[in-house]
Amino acid sequence: MPSEASTGSAPARQATASALPPHGEGAAGDRAIQQALEEAWPADLPAADERQLLEAGRALLRADATGIGREQWPALFTDTAQAVAPAFATSRFRVQAAIARQDGGPDRAVVHLVWAGADRGGTYTDNRITDLHFTRTSSPKKGASAWKPQPRT
């Protein structure tokens, strides 16, 4: 979590929190959520790394929640995990906002994602939060990501 020094005074934090859209606002509120994330955690990664991490983080979250794309991460989604039915409907899943920031050093990063989805029972919930952790690989293959997702602990 950011320190108070990095997020400003308590009134500023409260103003940002109150500027967030209410639950159920839909895609119309996503921009406000994205802006609040960016204000709370100033960028600290090179733009190219941030873009790469955001792309990987969104794809990994989608794979985890909906089952689509799990084959991209065989180390994270074993045969047993792939056999489990996805928890969220693909048609009612979206990433509302996302940022990538350093996580204790330049070779470690976390992708903070705020997302919405309907579970198998049809219950739709927005403003769900997921943090995915990555480490930088020493020599990525040409065209491969320089960032490797870490298993959840």
N, C-alpha and C positions, 0 to 999 in steps of 0.2 A: 504494500500500500504506500502511496506517496505520503511524505511527511507534510505537516501543516505549512512548512516553509515553501514546499513546492506547489501547494494548491491554493495558497492565499489565506486570507483571514476567514474566520468562521462565517461572517455575514456573506462573503463572496461564495463560499461553499453552499450555503443555504439558498442563495439566489440561483445558483446553478441547479441545485436539486429541485427547486420549485419550478424551474424552467423545463424540466423533463415532462414529456407528454404522459398523460394518464394511461394506465393499462388499457389495452383494447383500442388504442388510437389507430393502429394499423400502420401501413407504410408511410403515412403522412408524418408520423412522429419520429421516423428513423433518423432524419437529418439532425434533429435536436439531440438525440442520443449520441450520434457520432461526434457532434461538436462538444458535448459534455465530456466524453472520453478524451478527446484531444486536449481540452483545457485542463483536465485533471492530471494527465500524464504527458508532459511535453516530449516531443520526438527526441530520440537519442541514438537512432540508428541511421546509417547511410540510406538514402532514398531507395536505392536498388535492393538492399537487404530487406527493407520494410515491405516493398512491393512483393518480393519473393515470399517472405514469411506470411503476409496477408493472403496471398493466393493459396499457399500450402495450408494455412490454418483454416480457411473457409472450406477447402476441399476435404480436409481431414474431418472437420466437424460434420459436414454433409455425409461423408462415408460412415461415420460413427452413428449418426442419428437416423439416416434413411437407408443405409446399406449400399448406396450408389457410390462406386469407386473404391471399395475396400481392397480390391486387387492391387492398387497402387502402393499399399503398405502391408505387405505380407507378414512382416515382423510384428506389426501391431494387431492385425486381424488374422489370427490363425484359422485353420479349417474349422475348428470348433466355433470360433466367434462368428465366422461367416454363415454358419448353419443357423444361428439365432436370428429370428425374424427382427427386422428393423423396428425400433420403437416409435418412429415418427413417419407420417405420411409424406411422401415426396412432394405432393401437390400443395401441401400446407406447411412448408418449411421455408424459412428465409433468415438470412443473417441481417440483423437490423443495423449493426455497427461493429467495427473492428479496428483495433490498433495493434501494432507490434512494437515492443520496447525491449531494451536490454534487461537481462534477468541476472544481475550479479556480476556481469562482466561482458566484454565485447563478443565473446564466443558462445554466449548463452542468451536466449531470448524467450519471451513469452508473448503469445498472441492472445489478447483479451477479446472475446467475442460476446456480443449480446445478440440473442436470436429468439425466434418465435417458431412455434410449431404445434401441430395437432397430433396427439398420441394415438395409438391404435384404438382407443376407446372413443376418440373424437373430441377429447377435451383440448381446447386451444389455449395456449399460454404464451404470452410474450414477455420480453425483458428477462429471459433466461440468460444466465452468465456461465461461460466456460472459459477456462484458461488452458491453453495448450503450450507446452514447453518444448523448445528446440535447442539443439547444439549445432555449432558450425562444424562441418566436416573439414578435414585437413586438405584433401585434394579431390574435389568432386569430379565425376566423370563428365565429359563434355555434354552439355545439355541437361545434366542432372542438377538437382537442387543442391546448393551448398549448405543447406540446413536440414538436419535430421530430427524428426519428431521423437520425443522421449515417451516411453510408456507411462501411463498414469500409475501413480503409486498409492 
